Amino acid sequence: MRAVQDRCPGTPAGSKVDASGCIVGQTLTLTGVKFENDSAVLTEASRKILDEVAESLKNQPNVRVEIGGHTDSIGNDAYNHILSQQRAEAVRQYLISRGVSGDRLVAMGYGEFRPVASNETPEGREQNRRVEFKLIVE
């Protein structure tokens, strides 16, 4: 019988994993991925982070990613939804430009509707302006 290779070493104990040892449906917040104010233009620091993400994804061809864009509650709902979609798509396009297959990436904009902190403080709003990756292992 052939041994199965662990394609995701270092997975925390107790995590739900697939046959390859990768976490199923894990959602990660990409800390440090930011955009220019009121736009979908990635900052230089964000591009460096995404370069590392692209290399990791290229080494894990069995992983598909839903890229979720989120905003704070400043502005109206419709605008925030559009901006979050544009930001998620900007991340998707950047990863494609770095060699990740586009058919493995889906961009979704959630606007202000999935906050992780209060929108009443500047710190909370900053936490809500984020990009999340939902990893789907095939």
N, C-alpha and C positions, 0 to 999 in steps of 0.2 A: 504494500500500500504506500502511495506517495505522500510525503509530508506536505502540508499546506503552508505556503509562505505567508508570514505576517506582513501585510502591505502597509500597516499603520502602526509601527512600533511605538511604544510609549503611551498607548491608550490607557486612561485612568482605570484602575480596578473597579469592577462593578458596572461599567458602561455596557449598554446594549450594542453588540457588534455583529457584523456579518461574518460569513465564512472566511473572509480574508483578514479579519481582525480590525476592521475599520468601524468606527461608530456610525450607527444608522441614524440618519436624519438630524445630525448634530447642527446646531446653529451657533455661529461664531460672530461676534462683533469685531469688526476690523478697527481696532483702536488706532487713531492717528490718521485715518483716511479722511481728509478734509477737502473742501472746495473753496474757491474764491467766493467772496461774499455775494449772496443772492444770485449764484450762477451754478452751472454744472461743470466748471473748469477745475480740474484737479490741481492741487498745489504740487509744487516740486517734491516736497516731503512725502506726499501721498503716492506719487509715482514710484518713488524708491520702495515704499512698502509693497505696492502692487507688483513691482518687479520680482520681489521675493515670493509673493503669492503665486505669480505665474510660473516660476520655476518649480514650486511645490506641486502645482496642478499638473504640469507637464510630466512629473514623475509619478503621478497617480492617475493614469488614464481611465480607471474605473469609477472616478468621482465626477458627478455632475453637480452644478452649483446654481441655486437660485440666489441672485443678488438682490437684496432688498434695500431700497432707499427709503430713509425716514427723515422727517423734518420736525422742527418745533412748531408751536401753534401761532407764531407771528405770521400775519398775512391771512388771506382767506383760504378756505378749504380747497377750492378748485385749483388755485395757484400752487398751494403746497403739494397737492397730488401731482401736478404736472412737473414741478421742480424735482420732487423725489424720483419720479420716473426718469427724468432726464439725467439725474445723477447716477442712478443705477445703470442706465444705458451707457453713460460715460465710462463707468468702471468696466462694464462688459466689453466695450470697444477697446479700451486700453489693454485688457487681458488678451483679446484677440490679436492686437498689434504686437503682443509679446509672444505669440505662438500657441496660445491656448485655442483649441478648436471651438468655434462659435456654437456648434450644436451641443456643446456641453454646458452652455451658460444661458440662463434666462434672467432678464432684468424685470423687476417688479417695483413699482412705486407705491408706497403705503401712506404717503403724506404724513399728517400729524396724528393718525388714528391708532398707533401702537406705541404710545410713550412708555419709556422705562423710568422716567423721573417726572417731577412736577415741572410744569411750564411756567410756574410763578416766579422762578429765580433764574438768573443768568446761567448758573451752574447746571440746573436742571434742563434748561433749553439746550445747552451745549451737549449734554448727554443724549438728548432726543434727536439731535442732528447726527445721524450715524448711517453706516452701511453695514448690513449683516449678510453673512453667507450661510445659507442652509445647504449643507452637504448631503448629497444623495448618492449612496454607494450602490453601484450596479454589480 
